Amino acid sequence: MAKVVGFNGNAAVAYAMKQINPDVVAAYPITPQTDCVERFAEYVSEGLVDSEFITVESEHSAMSACIGAAAAGGRVMTATAANGLALMWEMLYIAASMRLPIVMMVTNRALSGNINIHCDHADTMGARDAGWIHLFSENAQEAYDNTIQAIKIAEDLGVRLPIMVTQDGFIISHAVERVEILEDEEVKNFIGAYKGRYPLLDLNNPVTYGPIDLFDYYFEHKRSQIEAIDNCLPVIERVGKEFGELSGRNYELLEGYRLEDAEYAVVALGSTCGTAREAIDSLREKGKKVGLLKMRCFRPFPRESVIEALSPLKGIAVLDRSVSFGGFGGPLFTEVRSALYDAPSRPSIINFFYGLGGRDIYPEDIEKALERTEEVVKAGKIEQHIDYLGLRE
């Protein structure tokens, strides 16, 4: 039976990690993730988990230790943020290429410079092509739920890939919310016992990890990795439904809000989706047919689901909390626009940058984005594909 507690996002993830009881956690503290690792370290010191907690001197070493532990045959977790994720850069590719089911919570934070410890999505978007699955959380409840689901998804024999579970720095990580937690035994039964594949410590069946892989086979290995991440969407959906049967909270690849009869919609990630609902309800009261598409799964990108949800619309406002410098729009915008290229009809799409470095976004900002999108559609042409919300001139 679910128990209701007051947790911030970091505490919710740390508690999920306690219930998962991984074999190894290797981590290095960095704001605003530190609270999560500190709490888990307390569970270790109090003897509430069996985990081997490895304190390292950097995030690069943290991911290196996780890779070694996962290759040895252990269930492995970690957490990081921003510059810490950037320092892991080399090892992120190795973890994915070795098909190691490591689960990492990333507390989204702006990347320096200038120095900023608050939320935007530059960190995980910078790693979007490293071969990891990316699940975004709207609140502390979803951060808890996604962490538990991530274990089962990553370890599925049809997946065997690492997963990043994200939460917006400070907005979720440090704000206390109502969170329903499962019983320890329920989590244990849901994720099941872990059995490593081709573990290095199986001395009777020796294997090699990370050998030289030149042009004779490297291309074929990358193709198998591409197919693995592309084929894991059904697993993410299945695990979401199974978790719903257990908890009463169903999870899909994406979530629509008042989209059934909508003519215009906003597309967003993370905590902003809660703000967007307020804006949509306000515009609905004014007679506007608007809705929201919340992207829970960003990698792999659920192209077919996005086409089904958005192609009937007249116009779309895509909100990006990170910038692809020199590109044509932000990461979420380019994915959505690319997916809709082959749609039976193509809505007009405008990209809005917002919230960089933790700047707040308000319902009225999102209302303005939707109203501007409607104006563009009625004008019949898009003169400016990129705009900003909450930016001082």
Buried (B, 14 or more C-beta within 10 A) or exposed (E): EBEEBEBBBBBBBBBBBBBBBBBBBBBBBBBBBBBBBBBBBEBBEEEBBEBBBBBBEEBBBBBBBBBBBBBBBBBBBBBBBBBBBBBBBEBBBBBBBBBBBBBBBBBBBBBEEEEBBBBBBBBBBBBBEBBBBBBBBBBBBBBBBBBBBBBBBBBBEEBBBBBBBBBBBBBBBBBEBEBBBBEBEBBBEBBEEBEBEBBBEEEEEEEEBEEEEEEEEEEEEEEEBEEBBEEBBEBBBBBBEBBBEBBEBEBBBBBBBBBEEBBBBBBBBBBBBBBBBBBBEBBBEEEBBBBBBBBBBBBBBBBEBBBEBBBBBBBBBBBBBBBBEEEEBBBBBBBBBEBBEEBEEBBBBBBBBBBBBBBEBBBBBBBBBBBBBBEBBEEEEEEEBBBBBBEEE
